[in-house]
Structure formats: C-alpha cells, structure tokens
Amino acid sequence: MEHNKLMTKIDLSQYCPTEKVQYRATCYAYAFAYTALTINYCVKNNIVDKAMVEANAFSPGFIASRHRQQANFNLFCGRNGTYDVDLKIFAQDGCPKLHQFPSDCTTNIPKEFLLSAKEVQLKQYEYLILENDALEKNVKKIKAVLSQKIPVLIVLNTTDSFADIGRECLNSPPILKNGKKSSTSHDICIIGYDDDPSSKFFGRFLIKNNYKYWGDERNMAWVRYEDMMYMITYALYFTIK
C-alpha cells in the first residue's frame, strides 16, 4: 500500500466491539472475527453507534468451532489455530454474527449456518513483509494499511510489561521494558496510530487486546511503535466484499 502521504492519526475504536472477551486459547479467531472482521464491516457500512457495533459483531466461536471440526484433538478449539486457519474458513464458509452464533466452541454447527454465514465474503488479504532492523519502514507499512481504515492483525510474543498494561494506561501511557518474550504467540489487532506531536499518545499504535483485565475499559491501549515492533513476528490485513 502507498504510504508517502499518511494521515496524522487513525483511530478505529468507534467501529470496534468491546463487550466480549477471548475464550481460552482462541485468540486467532477472536482477533480475526470479533475485532478485525467487525471493524471492516462497520467501516464499510458506516456503523459507529456503540449498540449497533455490538449488534453487528461477528462470531469468533464460529471460526473456532469450524476449526475444531477440522482438526484432531482440539477439545477447546485453540489447538494449532492461526490466521491461515481463519482465512481458509472465512473464504469457504463465511462467518455469522455473534448474536446468530454465540457459542465459543462446539462441534454442533447446524447446516443452516453453513448456508447463511456467507453474507460477508473475503475480498483479499496480504501478509506484510516485516524486515529485520527496519523499524521505521515496518511501522510505515502498518500505518499505510490503517490509514485506509483497515485493521492490522498481528502475531506477537509478549513481554511481561505488555501483559501487565492496566487501566492507568489512558492517563499514563506505558513505556515497556523490552525484556524476555513469551515462548508462545498471541494474536491481537492494531486499530490505530498517532503521529500528532501535541498528543500524549504520539508515536504509538492503538492495540485492541482480547483479555478482560488488560488496558482500558475497552481492553485497548496506546503502545509505542518500538515496543510493539519488538514483539511482533508477523502482520497481515484483509478486506471484504
């Protein structure tokens, strides 16, 4: 994507649902369906009313449950879940809204859901090539996608200081200690950035996490570019028809 002329600030939080949290280890499905797919849908349809955003949230449980049906020894739907799994399921089966399919993890998916879940379809997707020791270039690639009002899905190995971001983050934006990273990966979403020098969130990405007691009351936090890039292993985005 072109990134010569970027907007000073992007904040997609008004398009993002916040009432549901992640079920067990299904972060891959939550970030993809509940966060990114809902934002894409609400942006496309200009839905910003909070109640309407929540009403139009998509079901991470459908993606996770379809994955459970297709994978062995996957009792809680999290085993070997990835964005590749999400993309394959979404391209083949679509995804219903959360109010239509509220279950977090099941093997019982009525056939009518497989017939009706394709209201919204995948248009395209792209993995962003993140280069080693190229902080500024990598940040620009992510901001170029966000500037089109498209959320960016990321995989990261978190640090303790990232995991500990709490409710005070709005008043005191965190400065992370880039220490030892977790050996297991976590899937979440970047939904904004701030390049306004007068803002207290200058030089930060807006992160939507999946956990109940992380970040502000929306489970969001503004985190410095360099702190996020220290943890991110890869990133991608997708669009819908």
C-alpha positions as CSV (number, residue, x, y, z in Angstrom):
1,M,0.0,0.0,0.0
2,E,1.1,3.6,-0.7
3,H,2.5,5.3,2.4
4,N,4.0,8.5,1.2
5,K,1.2,10.6,2.5
6,L,-0.4,9.3,5.7
7,M,-3.0,10.9,7.9
8,T,-1.6,12.2,11.2
9,K,-3.9,10.0,13.3
10,I,-6.1,7.0,12.8
11,D,-8.4,5.6,15.5
12,L,-10.8,2.8,14.5
13,S,-12.1,2.2,18.0
14,Q,-15.5,3.6,17.3
15,Y,-16.0,0.7,14.9
16,C,-14.8,-2.0,17.3
17,P,-16.9,-4.1,19.6
18,T,-15.7,-4.5,23.2
19,E,-18.3,-6.4,25.2
20,K,-16.9,-9.9,24.6
21,V,-13.5,-11.3,25.7
22,Q,-11.5,-14.2,24.4
23,Y,-12.5,-17.8,25.1
24,R,-9.5,-19.9,26.3
25,A,-6.8,-20.1,23.6
26,T,-8.9,-18.9,20.6
27,C,-7.1,-15.6,20.2
28,Y,-6.7,-16.3,16.5
29,A,-10.5,-16.5,16.0
30,Y,-11.2,-13.6,18.3
31,A,-8.8,-11.1,16.7
32,F,-9.9,-12.1,13.2
33,A,-13.7,-12.3,13.5
34,Y,-14.7,-10.3,16.6
35,T,-12.2,-7.5,16.1
36,A,-11.0,-7.2,12.6
37,L,-14.0,-8.5,10.7
38,T,-16.4,-6.4,12.7
39,I,-14.3,-3.3,12.2
40,N,-14.1,-3.9,8.4
41,Y,-17.9,-4.4,8.3
42,C,-18.7,-1.4,10.4
43,V,-16.4,0.8,8.4
44,K,-17.9,-0.3,5.1
45,N,-21.4,0.3,6.4
46,N,-20.6,3.4,8.4
47,I,-21.8,2.0,11.7
48,V,-20.5,3.9,14.6
49,D,-23.3,3.8,17.2
50,K,-22.0,1.6,20.0
51,A,-25.1,-0.5,20.3
52,M,-25.2,-1.1,16.6
53,V,-21.5,-2.0,16.5
54,E,-22.1,-4.6,19.2
55,A,-25.2,-5.9,17.4
56,N,-23.1,-6.4,14.2
57,A,-20.1,-8.1,15.9
58,F,-19.0,-11.3,14.2
59,S,-18.7,-14.7,15.9
60,P,-15.2,-15.9,16.9
61,G,-16.8,-19.1,18.1
62,F,-18.0,-20.0,14.6
63,I,-14.4,-19.8,13.3
64,A,-13.1,-21.7,16.3
65,S,-15.8,-24.3,16.1
66,R,-15.2,-24.9,12.4
67,H,-11.5,-25.3,13.2
68,R,-12.4,-27.8,15.9
69,Q,-14.4,-29.8,13.4
70,Q,-11.5,-29.9,11.0
71,A,-8.7,-30.6,13.5
72,N,-7.9,-33.6,15.7
73,F,-7.6,-33.4,19.5
74,N,-9.0,-29.9,19.6
75,L,-11.4,-30.0,22.5
76,F,-11.2,-26.3,23.4
77,C,-10.8,-25.0,19.8
78,G,-7.4,-23.4,20.3
79,R,-5.0,-26.1,19.1
80,N,-3.0,-25.0,16.0
81,G,-5.2,-22.0,15.4
82,T,-3.7,-19.4,13.1
83,Y,-4.7,-16.6,10.8
84,D,-4.2,-19.1,7.9
85,V,-6.9,-21.2,9.5
86,D,-9.2,-18.1,9.8
87,L,-8.7,-17.1,6.2
88,K,-9.4,-20.6,4.9
89,I,-12.6,-21.0,7.0
90,F,-13.8,-17.5,6.2
91,A,-13.2,-17.9,2.5
92,Q,-15.0,-21.2,2.4
93,D,-17.8,-20.7,4.9
94,G,-18.1,-17.0,5.7
95,C,-18.9,-16.1,9.3
96,P,-22.2,-15.3,11.1
97,K,-22.8,-12.5,13.5
98,L,-22.2,-13.2,17.2
99,H,-25.9,-13.0,18.1
100,Q,-26.6,-15.7,15.5
101,F,-23.8,-18.0,16.7
102,P,-23.0,-17.2,20.4
103,S,-21.2,-20.5,21.2
104,D,-17.5,-20.2,21.9
105,C,-16.6,-23.7,21.0
106,T,-18.7,-26.6,19.8
107,T,-18.9,-29.4,17.3
108,N,-22.6,-28.9,16.7
109,I,-22.9,-26.4,13.9
110,P,-26.4,-26.6,12.2
111,K,-26.2,-26.9,8.5
112,E,-28.3,-23.7,8.1
113,F,-25.4,-21.7,9.5
114,L,-23.1,-23.0,6.8
115,L,-25.7,-21.9,4.2
116,S,-26.4,-18.4,5.7
117,A,-22.9,-17.4,7.0
118,K,-21.7,-16.1,3.7
119,E,-23.4,-12.7,3.9
120,V,-20.0,-11.1,4.1
121,Q,-17.2,-12.6,1.9
122,L,-13.4,-12.3,1.8
123,K,-12.2,-9.9,-0.9
124,Q,-8.4,-10.0,-0.5
125,Y,-5.7,-10.4,2.1
126,E,-2.0,-9.7,2.3
127,Y,0.8,-10.5,4.7
128,L,3.1,-7.5,5.4
129,I,6.8,-8.2,4.9
130,L,8.5,-7.0,8.1
131,E,12.2,-6.6,7.7
132,N,14.8,-7.1,10.5
133,D,16.3,-3.9,11.9
134,A,13.9,-1.7,9.8
135,L,11.7,-0.2,12.5
136,E,10.7,2.9,10.6
137,K,9.9,1.1,7.4
138,N,7.9,-1.6,9.2
139,V,5.9,0.9,11.1
140,K,5.1,2.8,7.9
141,K,3.8,-0.4,6.3
142,I,1.4,-1.0,9.1
143,K,0.3,2.7,9.2
144,A,-0.3,2.6,5.4
145,V,-2.9,-0.1,6.0
146,L,-4.5,1.6,9.0
147,S,-4.7,4.9,7.0
148,Q,-7.2,3.1,4.7
149,K,-9.4,2.3,7.8
150,I,-8.4,-1.3,7.7
151,P,-7.3,-3.0,11.0
152,V,-4.0,-4.9,11.0
153,L,-3.8,-8.4,12.5
154,I,-0.6,-9.2,14.3
155,V,1.1,-12.2,15.9
156,L,3.5,-11.3,18.8
157,N,5.5,-12.9,21.6
158,T,4.5,-10.7,24.5
159,T,6.7,-9.4,27.3
160,D,5.7,-9.2,31.0
161,S,5.4,-5.4,30.8
162,F,3.0,-5.7,27.9
163,A,0.9,-8.3,29.6
164,D,0.7,-6.0,32.7
165,I,-0.8,-2.9,31.0
166,G,-3.8,-1.9,33.1
167,R,-6.5,0.7,33.5
168,E,-4.0,3.5,34.2
169,C,-2.8,3.4,30.6
170,L,-5.0,6.3,29.4
171,N,-3.6,8.7,32.0
172,S,-0.1,7.3,32.0
173,P,0.7,5.8,28.6
174,P,3.0,2.8,29.2
175,I,6.7,2.6,28.4
176,L,7.5,-1.1,28.2
177,K,10.6,-2.9,29.3
178,N,11.7,-5.0,26.3
179,G,12.8,-8.0,28.2
180,K,12.3,-11.7,27.8
181,K,9.5,-12.6,25.4
182,S,6.9,-15.3,25.8
183,S,7.7,-18.6,24.1
184,T,4.0,-18.8,23.0
185,S,2.5,-16.5,20.5
186,H,-0.6,-14.3,20.9
187,D,-2.9,-12.9,18.2
188,I,-4.4,-9.4,18.5
189,C,-5.2,-6.4,16.4
190,I,-3.8,-2.9,15.7
191,I,-6.6,-0.4,15.2
192,G,-4.9,3.0,15.1
193,Y,-1.8,5.1,15.3
194,D,-1.0,8.6,16.4
195,D,1.6,10.9,14.8
196,D,0.3,14.1,16.3
197,P,3.3,15.7,18.2
198,S,0.8,17.5,20.5
199,S,-0.9,14.3,21.6
200,K,0.2,12.3,24.7
201,F,-0.2,9.2,22.5
202,F,2.3,10.5,19.9
203,G,4.4,7.7,18.4
204,R,2.0,4.9,19.4
205,F,-0.2,2.2,18.0
206,L,-3.7,1.7,19.4
207,I,-3.9,-2.0,20.4
208,K,-7.1,-4.0,20.9
209,N,-6.4,-7.0,23.1
210,N,-8.7,-9.9,23.8
211,Y,-8.5,-10.0,27.6
212,K,-10.9,-8.7,30.2
213,Y,-8.4,-7.0,32.5
214,W,-5.9,-5.6,30.0
215,G,-5.7,-2.0,29.0
216,D,-8.5,0.5,29.5
217,E,-12.2,-0.5,30.0
218,R,-12.4,-1.3,26.2
219,N,-9.3,-3.6,26.5
220,M,-7.3,-1.1,24.4
221,A,-4.1,0.7,25.0
222,W,-1.7,3.1,23.1
223,V,1.7,1.4,22.9
224,R,4.9,2.8,21.4
225,Y,5.8,1.8,17.9
226,E,9.2,0.5,19.0
227,D,7.7,-1.6,21.9
228,M,5.2,-3.2,19.6
229,M,7.7,-4.0,16.8
230,Y,10.0,-5.6,19.4
231,M,7.3,-8.2,19.9
232,I,5.6,-8.6,16.5
233,T,6.6,-11.6,14.4
234,Y,4.3,-11.0,11.5
235,A,1.3,-9.0,10.4
236,L,-1.5,-9.1,7.8
237,Y,-4.7,-7.5,6.8
238,F,-7.8,-8.5,4.8
239,T,-10.7,-6.7,3.2
240,I,-14.3,-7.8,2.5
241,K,-16.6,-7.6,-0.5
